[in-house]
Amino acid sequence: MTAVLSIRDLQVSYGAVPAVRGVDLELHKGELRVILGANGAGKTTILKALLGLQKATSGSVQFDGRPILGMTPQQINKLGISWVPEGRQLWSNLSVYDNLLLGGFGVADKAVRRREIERMLERFPLLRQRSRQLAGSLSGGEQSLVAVARALISQPRVLLMDEPSLGLAPLMVKQIFDLVQEVNAAGVSILLVEQNARQALQVADWGYLLENGAIVTQGSAADLSQSSTVQDVFLGGSI
């Protein structure tokens, strides 16, 4: 199967300190893959390197066979890669609608942008109800919904999601993972970064375990759920 996203020997450093060390990773069309790891393992750094937000020290990243390292975030977004950042990073003093509008910054055709915003408002009725409300006044779960909808405005083929369940109540965590599955079922390939291994492995096809910037194990989500390494690190010795 041809990879839509292919990473080879990716290395990223902050000054003299290595943050990502020789990572190889693939994402195939229609897949949902997850990168598991503790805080500081390098998960977010990988996503930022893919997005052009952090310069890679060496290695290669290809999207549909096209090298993208060195491209600007805007160029990468236009190719079809979008991002749901950790902590959602909404413009809290702007309305929900304006946040969605800014999510379409890479869509040159204003009519297409308006159509995609309307499609998101239809898909998520709560956002229509909250469309004129300041994003900063929403609950954490509602803000997560805005962040996902904002990322989908540009009609991505690959969605990078960084800790979408972080800080949410258990009921909302389930709803967010249901949404992740729904987006993936609609044809969007997803690379998910998560510390919530139990939930992530229930929705993923494949997983990677990252420690100190390096992938120490990988495999199908089912196999990783039974992995003693994953269980010891994330699941308290039991799935």
N, C-alpha and C positions, 0 to 999 in steps of 0.2 A: 504494500500500500504506500502510495506517495505521500510524503509529509507536506502539509500546508505550511507548517512552521518547523524549521530545523535549526538547532543550535549545536555547534561543534566547538569543543575546547574553549568555552567562554571563560574569560578571566577578567575580573574587575577588581581594582584596588582603590582604596582611599589613601592617597599618599603612599607611604611604604607598607601600609597594612592591607593584605589581601582579604577581600570580602567574598569573592566568588572564585573558585579554583577548579578550572578545567571541566566545566559542566557540559555534558552532552544531553540533549533533550529533544524530543520530537512531539508534534501534535498533528494528528491526521484529521482529514475532513470529517466533520460530524462527531468527533470525539470530545470527551470531557476528561481532562487529565488534571491531577492535583499534585502540587508540591507541598509536602509536609515538612515542618521543621519548627524548632523552638525560636523564641525571640533572638535576633542577632545571627541566625543561621545563614542569612544571605538571600532569603526568598524575595523580598521586595527589591533588592538590588538587581536580581535577575530581570524582573519585570521592567524596572526603570531602564536597564540596558536595552531591552527589546524595544522600548518606546522611544529611545533616543534621548532620554532624560538624564542618563548617566553614561559617561564614556567608558567603553570597554578597553581594557588593557591589550587584549588579544583575543583571537578566536573569530568565529564567523556566525552570522545569523542570516538565514534565508527565509523569505516569505514567497511561496509558490516558485521556488528556485531562483529568486531574485535577491541578491545581497542587500541588506538594509542597514547594516552598521554604518554610521556616518551620516545617515539621513536625519533630517529634522523631525521632531514630533509631528508637525503638521503634515509632512510628506508621508510619514508612516501611517497616520490616521487616514489619509486619503487613499492609501493602498487597500485599507480594509481592516485595520487593527484598532480596537478601541479599548478603553480602560475604565474599570471601576476602582478608584483608589482606596487605600486603607483610610478609615475615618470619614469616607464619603466625600470630603472636601467640597462641599457645596458653597456657593456664594450666599452666605446666611442672610445678608441684608437685601437680597434680591428675591423676587417672587419665584414660586415654583415654575411658572411659565417662562420667566426670563432665564432660569437655570437650564431649562430644556432648550431654549433658543440658543444659548451659548454652547450647548452640546453639539449643535449643528454647524459650528464655526467652519468646518472643512467642506460643507455642502455649498457649492457656489450658487446653485439654482435656488432662489428664495422660495419659489413655488414648491419645490421638492422638500425643502426644509420645513415649510409650514405643513405640508402633507404628512411628513413623518411625525411632527409634533402632534398633529391631530390623531394620528394612528396610535401614538403612545397614550393619549388621553382617553381614547376609546378602549384601549387594552387594559388600562389601569384607571377605572372610574374614580377612585379615591383622589387621583392626581387632578382630575377635572374639578372635583369639589374643592381642592386646595390650590387651584392654579394661581389665584391672586394673593395667596397667603405667603408671607415671608418664609423662605426655606428654613431659616434658623428657628422658627417657632414650631416646627414639626417635631414629632417624636423621633427617636432613633430609627425605629422600623420604617416610618414614613420617609425619613431622609434616605434610607437605603433604597427604597423604591424609586425615589427621584434620581438617585445616582445611577441605578441600573437603566432606567428609562433614558436618562441623558446620554449614557454611553451607546444606546441603541439607535439614537437619532441619526447617526452617520451610517447606518446600515452595515455594520461590521460583519466580516466573515469570521474573524477571530476576536474573541472577547477575553481580555485579561482581567481577572478579578482578584483583588488583594484583601483578604480577611473580611469578606462581606458580612459575616456573622458576629464580628467583634463587638462586644459591649451590648448585645441585644438580649432581651428576655427569652427564655426557652421557647415559648410559643412563637415568637417572631423569628427565632432562628430556624424553626421548622418551615415557616412560610418563605423565608429567604432561600432555603435550599430547594423548596418546591419550585420557586421561581427560577433558580439556576437550572433545574431540570427542564422546565418549560422552555426556556430560551434555547437550551441545547437541542431539545426535540424539534424546535423550529428551524434547525439547520445551522446554528451558529456554533462553531468549534470553540471550546472554552478551556483556558489554562487557569486553574484556580489555585491560589495560595491560601493555605488554611492551617490554623493550629488545632481546630476542632476535627481531629482525625476520624472520630467515630462517624460523624455526620458526612464528612467529605468522602470517605470511602464507600458510603452507602449510595452515593450518586455518581461517583467517578467510574471510568473505564480502566484507568491506569494511574499509578501513583509513583512518586519519587520521594525518597526520604533524604533531606538535606541536613548535613551537620558540618558546621565550621566552613561553610562555603563549598562543600563538595557533596556530590550524591553518593551515599553509602549503600543504598539498596533501592531497587525499583522492581515493579511487577504489576500484575493485574490487581485491581482493587480487592478482589476476593482473596488473592494470595497474601496481600499486605495486611489484610484484616486478621490473618492467622499468623503473621510474622511475629516471632518473639521479640525482635528488635523494636518493631512499631508498638507492640503491646507494652513493653517495658517503658518506652519513652513517653508514650501518649495515653495509653489506655489503662494504666495501673495494673498491668499484667493480665488483663482480660478484656475482650471485646464486649 
